[in-house]
Amino acid sequence: MNASAWRLTLAAAALMALVAGSRTAFGLFLSPLNTASGIGLARLSFALALGQLAIGFAQPLLGMLSDRFGAARIIVVGTLLLALSTALPAAWPLAAVVLPALVASNAAGSAVASNGLLLGPLNRAVPAAHAGMAVALVGAGASAGQLLLGPATQWAISQRGWAWALAATAALSLLALPLALPFRRTPGHALAPCSQPVADVLRDARFWRVAASFGVCGFHVGFLSVHMPGVIERCGLPPTLAGPWIAVAGAANIAGSLATGMALQRHDAARLLAGLHLLRAAGVAALLLLPSTPVVMLGFAALMGASFIATLPPTSQLIARQHGVQRLGALLGVVMLVHQLGSFVGIGFGGWSAAATGADDWSWRLDIVLALAAAALVWPNTTVACRMGGTMARASA
C-alpha cells in the first residue's frame, strides 16, 4: 500500500478503537449512573438495547451518505454529537436527559466509526491485493480499543468518580476530529470490473446469502458479548473468571482478525468465511461436550475471540468483488443492519432461554445450527458473477 492508503487504514483503525473501546467500557458506568439517577437498571438496559437497534438502522443511511458526500464530514458531525451525548448524563443525571442520550450516543458513535461508514472509502482507496488486510487492521483496532479503554475507564472511575470518568470519555472522543482528515480524499482502486446500483444488488440472492451469514455472526457475537458472564456462573465457575475470559477473547480477536487478513491474500474469501462459521460451530460443540473447567472456558474464549471480527474482512471482500466498490458503503450498511438484528435476537433469546431453563443449552444448540447454515449460505459464493453494462464478467471471490 502507498502512504495515503496506510494513513487511511490507520486512521480508520484508530477511529474504531475510540468508539468500540468507549462503547464496550460503558457498562462500567451503569451501576453508578443508576445509583446517581435512580432510573433503574431495567430502563437503562432498555435504552441501551434501543441504542443497539439505532446503530443497525443508522448503518445503511451512513453508508449512502459516505458514498455520496465522503466520510470526513460525517465523522466531524458525528464526533461533536458523540461528545455532547456522552457528557450529558454526567452533567444532568436525570431520566429525561440520560435515556435519550444513551440512544443518541450509540447512533452518533456509528457516525464516527462503523463498517458502513469507513470500509467503503477504505476499499476504494486500498489496492485490491491489500484490501482484506486493511479491513483486518481496522477490526484489530476495535479490539485494541476494548483492551485499552476498558481498564483505563475502570481506573478513572475508581480514582476520580464516574461523572469525571464519563466527561473524560466524552473529551477523548474529540480525538476523532483530526482522524477525519485522511478521509477528505480517497483515490479509487477497483476490486472488480463492476459496480451495480444498490437497487439491483438488493434484488440479488447472492447479496442476501452473505448478509444472512453476517446476521448469524451478529446472533453469535451478541449472545457471547452480553451473556458470557452469566454462562460462566451457570456453569458453576467463579464469577471472577469473566474478566480473564473477556481479556483472552479480546487478545485472540486481534490475532484472528490479522490472521484472516493475511489468509485472504492467498485463499478464497467465501471458503475462508465458511471455515470461520464451521470453527464456531465446532467450538460451541466442544464446550458442550467437555467438562466445565476454567481451562476449558479460557480455551473457548481464545477460539471464539479468534473468529469474532475475523468474519468481517471476507464478508466485505465478497460483497466488493460481487457488486463493486462504488456503493460499498451503502451495501455494508445494509449488511450491518442485518448483523445488528441478529445481535438483538441473540441477546434476547439468550436471556429468555436462560430465564426459562436456568441453563444455556438451547442457545448453544441454536448457535451451532445457525453457524452450519451460515457456512452453507456462503459456500456457493466461491465463484461469483459480476454484472456490468448488461454483460456478465466472471470474478473469483
C-alpha positions in Angstrom: 0.0 0.0 0.0 1.1 3.6 -0.6 1.4 6.2 2.1 -2.1 7.6 1.6 -3.7 4.2 1.9 -1.7 3.5 5.0 -2.8 6.8 6.6 -6.4 6.0 5.8 -6.2 2.5 7.2 -4.5 3.6 10.4 -7.0 6.4 10.8 -9.9 4.0 10.4 -8.4 1.6 12.9 -7.9 4.4 15.4 -11.5 5.6 15.0 -12.7 2.1 15.6 -10.6 1.8 18.7 -12.0 5.0 20.1 -15.7 4.1 19.5 -15.5 0.4 20.2 -13.4 0.9 23.3 -15.7 3.5 24.7 -18.8 1.6 23.9 -17.5 -1.6 25.5 -16.4 0.2 28.6 -19.8 2.0 29.0 -21.1 -1.0 31.0 -18.8 0.2 33.9 -21.0 3.3 34.2 -24.3 1.5 34.5 -24.3 0.8 38.2 -23.0 4.3 39.4 -25.3 6.0 36.9 -28.3 4.1 38.2 -27.4 4.9 41.8 -27.0 8.6 40.9 -30.1 8.9 38.8 -32.5 6.4 40.3 -33.7 5.5 36.8 -33.5 1.7 37.3 -31.4 -0.9 35.6 -34.3 -2.1 33.5 -34.9 1.3 31.9 -31.2 1.9 31.4 -30.8 -1.5 29.8 -33.8 -0.9 27.5 -32.3 2.4 26.4 -29.1 0.6 25.6 -30.9 -2.1 23.7 -32.7 0.7 21.6 -29.2 2.1 21.1 -28.1 -1.2 19.5 -31.1 -1.0 17.1 -30.3 2.6 16.4 -26.8 1.5 15.4 -28.2 -1.0 12.9 -30.8 1.2 11.3 -28.3 4.1 11.0 -25.8 1.9 9.1 -27.4 2.0 5.6 -28.0 5.7 5.8 -24.5 6.5 6.9 -23.1 4.2 4.2 -25.1 6.0 1.5 -24.1 9.5 2.8 -20.5 8.4 2.9 -20.6 7.1 -0.7 -22.2 10.4 -1.8 -20.6 13.1 0.3 -17.5 11.5 1.7 -16.9 10.1 5.2 -14.9 13.1 6.6 -17.9 15.4 7.0 -20.0 12.7 8.6 -17.2 11.9 11.1 -16.8 15.5 12.1 -20.6 15.9 12.8 -20.8 12.5 14.5 -17.8 13.3 16.7 -19.5 16.5 18.0 -22.8 14.8 18.7 -21.0 11.8 20.3 -19.1 14.1 22.7 -22.2 16.0 23.6 -24.5 13.0 24.2 -21.8 11.2 26.2 -21.2 14.2 28.5 -24.9 15.0 29.2 -25.6 12.2 31.6 -22.6 13.2 33.7 -23.8 16.8 33.9 -27.6 16.1 34.4 -28.3 12.5 35.6 -32.0 12.8 35.0 -34.2 10.3 33.2 -35.3 12.9 30.6 -31.7 13.5 29.8 -30.0 10.2 30.3 -32.3 7.9 28.4 -32.4 9.8 25.1 -28.6 10.5 25.4 -27.8 6.8 25.6 -29.7 6.1 22.4 -28.2 9.2 20.7 -24.6 8.3 21.7 -24.9 4.9 20.1 -26.2 6.4 16.8 -23.6 9.2 16.9 -20.8 6.6 17.5 -21.8 4.9 14.3 -21.4 8.3 12.5 -17.8 8.3 13.8 -16.7 4.7 13.3 -18.8 2.0 11.7 -18.3 -0.6 9.0 -20.8 1.1 6.6 -19.1 4.4 7.1 -15.4 3.5 6.9 -15.0 0.4 4.8 -16.4 1.8 1.6 -13.8 4.6 1.3 -11.1 2.1 2.6 -11.9 -0.5 -0.1 -11.9 2.2 -2.8 -8.5 3.6 -1.7 -6.6 0.4 -1.0 -5.3 -1.7 -3.9 -7.3 -5.0 -4.3 -4.4 -7.2 -3.2 -4.2 -5.5 0.2 -7.9 -4.7 0.8 -8.6 -7.7 3.0 -5.6 -7.0 5.2 -6.6 -3.3 5.5 -10.1 -4.3 6.7 -8.5 -6.8 9.2 -6.3 -4.0 10.6 -9.5 -1.9 11.2 -11.1 -4.8 13.0 -8.0 -5.3 15.1 -8.2 -1.6 16.0 -11.6 -2.1 17.5 -10.3 -4.9 19.7 -7.3 -2.9 20.8 -9.6 -0.1 21.9 -11.5 -2.5 24.1 -8.4 -3.8 25.7 -7.0 -0.3 26.4 -10.1 1.7 27.3 -11.7 -0.9 29.5 -9.0 -0.9 32.2 -8.4 2.9 31.7 -12.1 3.6 32.3 -12.2 1.4 35.4 -9.2 3.2 36.8 -10.7 6.6 36.1 -14.0 5.7 37.8 -12.2 4.3 40.9 -9.8 7.3 41.2 -12.0 10.3 40.2 -15.6 9.1 40.2 -18.0 8.1 37.5 -19.0 11.6 36.4 -15.4 12.7 35.9 -14.7 9.5 34.0 -17.7 9.9 31.7 -16.8 13.5 31.0 -13.2 12.3 30.2 -14.7 9.7 27.8 -16.6 12.5 26.0 -13.5 14.6 25.7 -11.5 11.6 24.4 -14.0 11.2 21.6 -12.9 14.6 20.2 -9.7 12.9 19.1 -11.7 11.7 16.2 -11.7 15.2 14.6 -8.1 15.1 13.3 -8.6 11.4 12.4 -11.2 12.5 9.9 -8.6 14.3 7.8 -7.4 11.3 5.7 -11.0 10.7 4.6 -11.3 14.0 2.8 -9.9 12.5 -0.4 -9.8 8.8 -1.2 -8.3 7.7 -4.5 -10.0 4.7 -6.2 -8.8 1.2 -6.9 -11.4 -1.1 -8.3 -11.8 -4.5 -6.7 -13.9 -5.9 -9.5 -14.9 -4.8 -13.0 -18.4 -3.9 -12.0 -20.4 -1.5 -9.9 -24.1 -2.3 -9.6 -26.8 0.1 -8.5 -27.9 -0.5 -4.9 -31.4 -1.4 -6.1 -30.1 -4.1 -8.4 -27.9 -5.6 -5.6 -30.8 -5.7 -3.2 -32.6 -8.0 -5.7 -29.6 -10.3 -5.9 -29.9 -13.5 -3.9 -26.1 -13.7 -3.6 -26.0 -10.5 -1.6 -28.7 -11.7 0.8 -26.9 -15.0 1.4 -23.8 -13.1 2.5 -25.9 -10.7 4.6 -27.8 -13.5 6.3 -24.5 -15.2 7.2 -23.4 -11.9 8.8 -26.8 -11.9 10.7 -25.8 -15.2 12.1 -22.5 -13.7 13.2 -24.5 -11.0 15.0 -26.5 -13.6 16.8 -23.3 -15.4 17.9 -21.4 -12.2 18.9 -24.4 -10.6 20.6 -25.0 -13.6 22.8 -21.4 -14.0 23.8 -20.8 -10.3 24.5 -23.8 -10.0 26.8 -24.3 -13.4 28.4 -20.9 -15.0 28.9 -20.6 -13.7 32.5 -23.9 -15.4 33.2 -22.9 -18.5 31.3 -19.7 -18.8 33.5 -21.8 -18.5 36.7 -24.4 -21.0 35.5 -21.6 -23.5 34.8 -20.6 -23.3 38.5 -17.4 -21.4 37.9 -16.2 -18.3 39.8 -17.8 -15.1 38.5 -14.3 -13.5 38.6 -13.4 -15.7 35.6 -15.5 -13.4 33.4 -12.8 -10.7 33.4 -10.0 -13.0 32.2 -12.4 -14.6 29.7 -13.1 -11.1 28.1 -9.3 -10.3 28.1 -8.4 -13.6 26.4 -11.2 -13.2 23.8 -10.1 -9.6 23.1 -6.5 -10.6 22.6 -7.5 -13.5 20.3 -9.8 -11.2 18.4 -6.8 -9.1 17.3 -4.8 -12.1 16.3 -7.7 -13.7 14.5 -8.5 -10.5 12.5 -4.9 -10.1 11.4 -4.5 -13.8 10.5 -7.7 -13.6 8.4 -6.4 -10.5 6.6 -3.2 -12.4 5.7 -5.1 -15.5 4.7 -7.3 -13.5 2.3 -4.2 -12.8 0.2 -3.9 -16.5 -0.7 -7.3 -18.1 -0.1 -10.8 -17.9 -1.4 -12.9 -15.4 0.7 -16.1 -17.5 0.6 -14.4 -20.7 1.7 -12.5 -18.8 4.4 -15.7 -17.3 5.7 -17.4 -20.7 5.6 -14.5 -22.2 7.6 -14.8 -19.5 10.3 -18.5 -20.4 10.8 -17.6 -24.1 11.0 -14.9 -23.2 13.5 -17.5 -21.5 15.7 -19.9 -24.5 15.4 -17.0 -26.9 16.4 -16.0 -24.6 19.3 -19.5 -24.5 20.8 -19.9 -28.3 20.3 -16.7 -28.8 22.2 -17.8 -26.6 25.0 -21.0 -28.7 25.4 -19.0 -32.0 25.3 -16.1 -31.1 27.6 -16.3 -30.6 31.4 -16.8 -27.1 32.6 -13.4 -26.1 33.9 -11.6 -22.7 33.9 -9.0 -24.1 31.4 -11.8 -25.2 29.0 -13.6 -21.9 29.4 -10.5 -19.9 28.6 -9.7 -22.1 25.7 -13.2 -21.5 24.4 -12.5 -17.7 24.8 -9.4 -18.0 22.6 -11.3 -19.9 20.0 -14.3 -17.7 19.9 -12.2 -14.5 20.1 -10.2 -15.6 17.1 -13.4 -15.6 15.0 -15.2 -12.6 16.4 -14.2 -9.9 13.9 -12.4 -12.3 11.6 -15.6 -12.7 9.6 -15.6 -9.0 8.6 -12.8 -9.0 6.1 -14.0 -11.9 3.9 -17.6 -10.6 4.2 -16.6 -7.1 2.9 -14.4 -8.6 0.2 -17.2 -10.9 -1.1 -19.6 -8.0 -1.4 -17.0 -5.8 -3.1 -16.0 -8.4 -5.6 -19.5 -9.4 -6.4 -21.0 -5.9 -6.7 -18.1 -3.4 -6.9 -17.0 -0.7 -4.6 -18.8 2.4 -5.8 -21.8 1.8 -3.5 -20.0 -0.4 -1.0 -20.7 1.9 2.0 -24.4 1.6 1.5 -24.3 -2.2 0.9 -22.2 -2.7 4.0 -24.6 -0.6 5.9 -27.4 -3.0 4.9 -25.3 -5.9 5.9 -24.6 -4.3 9.3 -28.3 -3.7 9.8 -28.8 -7.5 9.4 -25.9 -8.1 11.8 -27.5 -5.9 14.5 -30.9 -7.6 14.1 -29.1 -10.9 14.6 -27.4 -9.5 17.6 -30.7 -8.3 19.0 -32.2 -11.8 18.6 -29.1 -13.4 20.1 -29.2 -11.2 23.2 -33.0 -11.5 23.6 -33.2 -15.3 23.0 -30.2 -15.9 25.2 -31.8 -14.0 28.1 -35.2 -15.6 27.6 -33.8 -19.2 27.4 -31.6 -18.8 30.4 -34.5 -17.4 32.4 -36.8 -20.2 31.3 -34.5 -23.2 31.7 -31.8 -21.9 34.1 -29.2 -23.0 31.5 -27.9 -22.1 28.1 -28.2 -25.3 26.2 -30.9 -24.0 23.9 -28.8 -21.0 22.9 -25.7 -23.1 22.3 -27.6 -25.6 20.1 -29.3 -22.9 18.1 -25.9 -21.2 17.7 -24.4 -24.5 16.2 -27.4 -24.9 13.8 -27.1 -21.2 12.6 -23.3 -21.4 12.2 -23.7 -24.5 10.0 -26.4 -22.7 8.0 -24.2 -19.7 7.5 -21.4 -21.8 6.2 -23.8 -23.4 3.7 -25.1 -19.9 2.6 -21.7 -18.5 1.7 -20.1 -21.6 0.2 -21.8 -21.1 -3.2 -20.1 -17.7 -3.5 -16.7 -19.3 -4.2 -17.3 -18.3 -7.8 -19.3 -15.1 -8.4 -20.7 -13.3 -11.4 -20.4 -9.5 -11.7 -23.0 -7.6 -13.9 -21.7 -4.6 -15.8 -23.4 -2.9 -18.6 -25.7 -5.8 -19.3 -22.9 -8.4 -19.6 -21.6 -10.9 -17.1 -18.0 -10.7 -16.0 -16.6 -13.6 -14.0 -14.7 -12.9 -10.9 -13.2 -15.1 -8.3 -14.4 -14.5 -4.7 
